[in-house]
């Protein structure tokens, strides 16, 4: 059993419990059972990349928490970048090429978080498309859909709150399995709910930067509030929506030795 199987077994076991709870709550079903999006540590198309091993070694383990999958069906988000034999993989190729604003915005933020430092704060003008794409397709990251059941092209705040509150214990379990130390929340509601989830910890703030929190526990975690990646804003606005606050952290008293703990 390799490390990847270990983390996937933990996630899949959690998802089986989650699905049973969904059925109890009369969530939508199809011929395959309850409609449910599995997610977590994303596979790379290059099967030589051991994302589990790289994730465990990485000083920066970035988790993006999304709202929901905007379709009437659901699948395994861990496979959104990996080709499957005998299938039409055109959408997966488009994802690897950063072919949608949604994916491109996530990739820009991910690259910035991975590579910015106090000596190079990486304004968006310095980002190379090829460098961003290479980072996104080789360096491990994780996705978590707050609402596992597929939906429409948008989700109301009321519905998002309902699903979060209903399944918050499962969401917390998934975060604990993945053990990220950087969490990007793509909704202010998700951001507030995560702060509440870690209210037992010492949570630090940076003056003038309300969209970042430093959660100080056994292993410190950075929490960001981001615009949604599909928001009608420029690439620069969405990138800066996270990176302006990350730059403040990099230049703060909290940065030294943060990722070495």
N, C-alpha and C positions, 0 to 999 in steps of 0.2 A: 504493500500500500504506500503510494507516494503522498507527499504533503497536500497536493491538490485534491486527492480523494478524501483526505481527512477534512479539509475545510468544506468541501462540497457535501460530504456526508452529513456534517453538522448542519449545514444550511438546508439540505434536502429533508432531513429529519424535522427541522423546525417548520419547513413549509408544509409538510404533511399534517402537522398539528394545526397549522394556520388554516389549511384548506378545510379541515374538519370543523373548525370554528366558523368558517365562512358558510359552510352548509347549514350549520345550526342557525345562522343568522339569515338564511334564505337568500344568499347571494346568487347572482345569475349563474346558470349552468348551461352546458351544451352536451353533445354526445360523448365528450371525453370527461365529463365531470364538472366541478366548479371552475369557472373562468378565473385564471390565476396567473400572474406574472412572477416567475422565479427570477431572482437577480442575485447580485453579490459581486464577487471578484470576476472581472471580465476576461474571457479568453482572448488571446491574440491569434491572428490567422497563421502566424508562424508557429508551428507546433514545437519547434525547438526551444521556444521561450517558456521556461517554467515560471509562470506568473506567481504561483504560490511561493516558491523559493525567493523570487525577486521581491515580492511583497513583504515577506518576513524580514528580509535584509534591508529594505528601504528605510531611510530616515524619515521619508515623507510619504505616508500612506493616505491617499486622498479618496474620500468617499463623497459622491454627489447624491444628495437626497432629492429625488424628483417628486412630482405630484402623482401622476398616474400615466399609464400607457394609453395614448389617445386612439384606441381601436376597440372594436366590439369583441375582439378575441384577445387572447394573451399568449405569450410564449416565454422562452427563457432569455432574458436580457443578457445573460452571460455569453450568449452565442451571436449577438448582434454584429460582431466583427469577424466571426470565423465561418469560412465556407463549409458547406455540408455536401458531401458527395451525392450526386443525383438530384440536387435541388437547384432552383433558380437562385443564384447568389448575387444577383445584380444589386439588390438593396444593401447587402453586406459590403460589396465593393464600394458602393457610394458612401457608406459610412466610413470606410477606411480612407476614402479620398476627401473626407470632410465636406461632403456634397450637399449638406443642408445647413441652414443658419443655426439650427439647434445644436447639431454636432460640432460645427465649427466654433461656436461660442464656448462650449464645454472644453474643447481642445485648447483654445487660447488660454482660458483660465487655468487649466491643468498645467500647461507649459509654464505659465508665469509662476505658479506656486512651486513647481519643481525647480525652477532655474533662477529666480530672482534672489538677490542677496544684497547686503548693505552697500557693496561696492558697485553693483549693477542692478538698479531697481526696475529694469525692463519695461520702459514705456512701450505701448503697442507698436509704435513706429519701428522698434527694433526687432519685432517678431518676423521671422522668416517663415513663410507658408510651409516650405519643405521641412524645416526644423520642427515646427509645431506638429506636422503630420507624422514625422518619424517618431517623436516623443509619444504621441498618442497611440501609435501602433506597436510600440515596443515596451514602454514603461507601464507597469500595472496600476490600475485604478479600479474602483468599485462603484456600482450603482445600486441605489435602493429606491424602489417605488413606494411612496407612502401608502398609496391605494393600490393594492395588488390586482383588483378586478379592473379589467379594461373598461374604458368609458368613451366619451365623445371627444371632440377636438378641444374641449375646455372643461374645467371642473369648478364649481362654485366654491367659495370659501366655506360655506355652510356644510357642503358635502365633504370637503377635505377634512374639516374639523371632526365631522362625524366618524369618518373612517379612522382618523388618527386616534381619537379617544377610544374607539372600539377595539383597536388592535395595538395600542401603545406598548403593551408588554411584549408582544411579538417583535415590534420594531426595535425595542431596546435589546431583546435577545439577539437580533440580527446584527446590530451594531457591536454588541459584545463579542460575537463570533468573529467578525471582521477585524475588530480592534484598529480602526483608523486613528490617526492623530491629527488629521485635518478633515473637517466636515464642511462641505459647501451646501447650504440650504437654499433651494431655489424658490422659496416662498417665505414671506415674513411670518406666516402662520407656523410653518415648519420650524423656523428659527426660534420662535417663542416657545414652541412645544419642546424642542431639544434643551433649551435653557431650563425649562421646568423639570425635564427629565434628569438633569444633572444638578438640581438645586441643592443636593446634599454635599456637593463639592464646593471648594473655594473658587469662585468665578471672578476673574479680574477683568477690568475694562481699561481701555485707552481713551483718555480724554479727547473728546471731539470725534470719536469714531464709534458710533453706536452699532455698526454692522459687523463688529468682530468681538468675540469673547475668548478669553483664555481660561479654559477649564483645567484647574490644577488638581489632579488626582495622582494616582500612582505613576501613570504616564500622562503628562500634560497633553491637552488636545486644543487645537485652534478651531473655533466655530465661526463661520462666515454666513452672512445673509446676502444672497445674490439676487439680481434680477432673474426672472425666468429666462432660460436660454432662447426661447422663441419669442421673447418680448419684442415689440416694435421699436427697437432702439438700435443704434449703430453698434458695430463690433467694439469700437472704442469705449462706448458708454457701458456696455455689459462687462467688458474686461476690467475697466476702472472701478466698476461697482464692487468688485472683490479686491482688486490689486491696490487701490488707494489705501485700503485698510490694512492689507498685508504689508505694504511699505511702511506704514506707521509702526506696525509690530517689529519689522526688521530694524527700525531705528530706535526702538524703545529699550528700556532696561530689562525687558522680559526675554529678548531674543537670545542673548549669549547663553550657550549650553542648552537651549530649549530642546533641540532634537537629539541631544546626547543623553538625556535622562533615561 
